Amino acid sequence: MIKDSNWRPLPDFLTIKQSTIEGLGLFTTDQIKQGDDLGMTHVFDPRFHDNYLRLPLGAFVNHHEIPNCKAVFCEEDEKLGKVKHIRIVALNDIEKGSEITVKYVINKLDNPNWEHAYETTQ
């Protein structure tokens, strides 16, 4: 087991708990400010059917019609350089203990422009 690592599957200000929306959800352990970048949820990889590999942060974000976060499609990461990915950013201040939500569309795999449809739902 690697002991000298500061990699965590989730940022230290988020945790996974039972959701009233669906199954498990992503919850804050601290207050989040409007515009805060919560991190990378998906990384582009053409080997996958929908071209994206979901990361731990993206695995538990539930849909809500009035979300407190939005998905942002990016071509580059400050630390990793050129890498196509999706991040989530806070739309408003989010109180400690709140569930993180994003308005998203599921099962758009038959639409080659699903990324654009996803963006317009934000």
C-alpha positions as CSV (number, residue, x, y, z in Angstrom):
1,M,0.0,0.0,0.0
2,I,1.3,3.5,-0.9
3,K,1.7,5.4,2.3
4,D,3.4,8.6,1.1
5,S,0.7,10.0,-1.2
6,N,-1.5,13.0,-1.0
7,W,-4.0,11.8,-3.7
8,R,-7.5,11.5,-2.4
9,P,-10.5,10.3,-4.5
10,L,-12.5,13.4,-3.3
11,P,-11.4,16.9,-2.2
12,D,-11.3,17.1,1.6
13,F,-14.3,19.5,1.6
14,L,-16.6,16.8,0.1
15,T,-17.9,13.4,1.2
16,I,-20.4,10.7,0.1
17,K,-23.6,10.1,2.0
18,Q,-27.1,8.8,1.5
19,S,-29.1,11.2,-0.8
20,T,-32.7,12.0,-0.7
21,I,-32.5,12.4,-4.5
22,E,-31.0,9.1,-5.5
23,G,-28.9,6.5,-3.7
24,L,-25.7,8.1,-2.6
25,G,-24.8,11.7,-3.2
26,L,-21.9,14.1,-2.9
27,F,-22.1,16.5,0.1
28,T,-20.1,19.4,1.4
29,T,-18.2,19.1,4.7
30,D,-17.4,22.9,4.6
31,Q,-19.1,26.0,3.0
32,I,-18.4,26.4,-0.7
33,K,-18.3,29.9,-2.3
34,Q,-19.9,30.8,-5.6
35,G,-17.5,30.2,-8.4
36,D,-15.4,27.7,-6.5
37,D,-14.0,24.9,-8.7
38,L,-14.9,21.6,-7.1
39,G,-12.6,19.6,-9.4
40,M,-12.5,17.2,-12.4
41,T,-15.4,14.8,-12.8
42,H,-14.7,13.2,-16.2
43,V,-11.7,12.8,-18.5
44,F,-12.0,12.4,-22.3
45,D,-10.9,9.0,-23.5
46,P,-12.0,7.8,-26.9
47,R,-11.7,4.1,-25.8
48,F,-15.0,4.5,-23.9
49,H,-18.4,4.3,-25.6
50,D,-19.3,7.8,-24.5
51,N,-15.7,9.1,-24.8
52,Y,-15.4,10.0,-21.1
53,L,-14.0,8.2,-18.1
54,R,-15.9,9.1,-14.9
55,L,-13.7,10.0,-12.0
56,P,-14.7,9.5,-8.3
57,L,-15.9,13.1,-8.0
58,G,-18.3,12.6,-11.0
59,A,-19.6,9.2,-9.7
60,F,-21.9,10.6,-7.0
61,V,-23.2,14.0,-8.3
62,N,-26.9,13.8,-8.6
63,H,-29.2,15.6,-11.1
64,H,-31.4,18.5,-9.9
65,E,-33.6,20.8,-11.9
66,I,-32.3,23.7,-9.8
67,P,-28.7,22.8,-9.3
68,N,-26.1,24.4,-7.1
69,C,-23.2,23.6,-9.5
70,K,-22.6,23.5,-13.2
71,A,-20.5,21.3,-15.5
72,V,-17.8,23.1,-17.4
73,F,-16.1,21.5,-20.4
74,C,-12.4,22.2,-20.5
75,E,-9.5,21.5,-22.9
76,E,-6.7,22.1,-20.4
77,D,-5.9,21.7,-16.7
78,E,-3.6,24.0,-14.7
79,K,-1.6,21.1,-13.3
80,L,-2.0,18.4,-16.0
81,G,-1.7,20.6,-19.1
82,K,-3.7,19.7,-22.3
83,V,-6.4,17.2,-21.3
84,K,-10.0,17.4,-22.4
85,H,-12.2,17.0,-19.3
86,I,-15.3,18.1,-17.4
87,R,-15.2,20.0,-14.0
88,I,-17.9,21.2,-11.7
89,V,-18.1,24.8,-10.4
90,A,-20.4,26.2,-7.7
91,L,-23.2,28.4,-9.2
92,N,-23.8,30.0,-5.8
93,D,-22.7,29.8,-2.1
94,I,-23.4,26.3,-0.8
95,E,-23.9,25.7,2.9
96,K,-21.9,23.0,4.8
97,G,-23.8,19.7,4.7
98,S,-25.6,20.4,1.4
99,E,-25.8,18.0,-1.5
100,I,-23.9,19.0,-4.6
101,T,-26.1,18.9,-7.7
102,V,-25.8,19.5,-11.4
103,K,-28.5,19.6,-14.1
104,Y,-27.5,17.0,-16.6
105,V,-28.8,14.8,-19.3
106,I,-28.4,11.0,-19.1
107,N,-28.2,8.5,-22.0
108,K,-27.2,10.9,-24.8
109,L,-24.8,8.3,-26.2
110,D,-26.8,8.0,-29.5
111,N,-26.3,11.8,-30.1
112,P,-22.8,12.6,-31.3
113,N,-23.3,16.2,-30.1
114,W,-24.3,15.2,-26.6
115,E,-21.7,17.5,-25.1
116,H,-23.4,20.5,-26.6
117,A,-26.8,19.3,-25.5
118,Y,-25.3,18.9,-22.0
119,E,-23.9,22.4,-22.0
120,T,-27.2,23.9,-23.0
121,T,-29.0,22.4,-20.1
122,Q,-26.7,24.3,-17.7
